[in-house]
Amino acid sequence: MPDVEAWRLLVEALQGDGGPSLCGELTVAQDAVRLAAGVVDGAVLERLAEGAGWSEEALAAAVRAWREGGADGLAVWDEEWSVSGEALARARAALEAAWEADERPVLRVSRRAGGPSSEAAPSCV
């Protein structure tokens, strides 16, 4: 998935030298995602989603983000953010270099499946 790779690259770029997580201590919802990443029992996943205040679909998406980038990957998925200036220019250049013009995905803002923070997150189509 190209968009997941882009998110991972963004997290790495924001961390700079690979230092500590940008997220600090985990919230209850973040900890539920961390726990859910190691669970396969549907009843347990349902309880974790309920306790975190997320739908089961949102929890599944959050778990995918956690597996890609831990707390930082989850923050990128969950939080509303914008990029401007030099960072935006670097990101655009990297995206343009990654695909041929006729293969490049169209980036748009889309609604996610009910996480506790923002209502929209960038995605690839």
Solvent accessible surface area in square Angstrom, and as a share of the most:
residue,aa,sasa,rsa
1,M,162,0.72
2,P,67,0.42
3,D,27,0.14
4,V,37,0.22
5,E,76,0.34
6,A,39,0.30
7,W,48,0.17
8,R,79,0.29
9,L,88,0.44
10,L,41,0.21
11,V,11,0.07
12,E,83,0.37
13,A,69,0.54
14,L,105,0.52
15,Q,44,0.20
16,G,60,0.58
17,D,138,0.71
18,G,58,0.56
19,G,27,0.26
20,P,123,0.77
21,S,56,0.36
22,L,103,0.51
23,C,34,0.20
24,G,57,0.55
25,E,166,0.74
26,L,59,0.29
27,T,79,0.46
28,V,118,0.68
29,A,18,0.14
30,Q,28,0.12
31,D,45,0.23
32,A,7,0.06
33,V,0,0.00
34,R,104,0.38
35,L,80,0.40
36,A,2,0.01
37,A,22,0.17
38,G,71,0.68
39,V,35,0.20
40,V,147,0.84
41,D,73,0.38
42,G,49,0.47
43,A,65,0.51
44,V,63,0.36
45,L,49,0.25
46,E,92,0.41
47,R,188,0.69
48,L,30,0.15
49,A,2,0.02
50,E,138,0.62
51,G,58,0.55
52,A,13,0.10
53,G,59,0.57
54,W,15,0.05
55,S,44,0.29
56,E,90,0.40
57,E,116,0.52
58,A,0,0.00
59,L,5,0.02
60,A,46,0.35
61,A,18,0.14
62,A,0,0.00
63,V,11,0.07
64,R,134,0.49
65,A,14,0.11
66,W,42,0.15
67,R,152,0.55
68,E,92,0.41
69,G,30,0.29
70,G,23,0.23
71,A,17,0.13
72,D,10,0.05
73,G,10,0.10
74,L,2,0.01
75,A,14,0.11
76,V,15,0.09
77,W,37,0.13
78,D,18,0.09
79,E,85,0.38
80,E,143,0.64
81,W,89,0.31
82,S,107,0.69
83,V,43,0.25
84,S,88,0.56
85,G,56,0.54
86,E,128,0.58
87,A,43,0.34
88,L,53,0.27
89,A,61,0.47
90,R,138,0.50
91,A,42,0.33
92,R,142,0.52
93,A,60,0.47
94,A,62,0.48
95,L,46,0.23
96,E,97,0.44
97,A,90,0.69
98,A,68,0.53
99,W,57,0.20
100,E,117,0.53
101,A,81,0.63
102,D,133,0.69
103,E,111,0.50
104,R,89,0.32
105,P,28,0.18
106,V,103,0.59
107,L,92,0.46
108,R,117,0.43
109,V,106,0.61
110,S,27,0.17
111,R,182,0.66
112,R,41,0.15
113,A,53,0.41
114,G,40,0.39
115,G,9,0.09
116,P,71,0.44
117,S,56,0.36
118,S,12,0.08
119,E,105,0.47
120,A,34,0.26
121,A,7,0.06
122,P,51,0.32
123,S,28,0.18
124,C,34,0.20
125,V,95,0.55
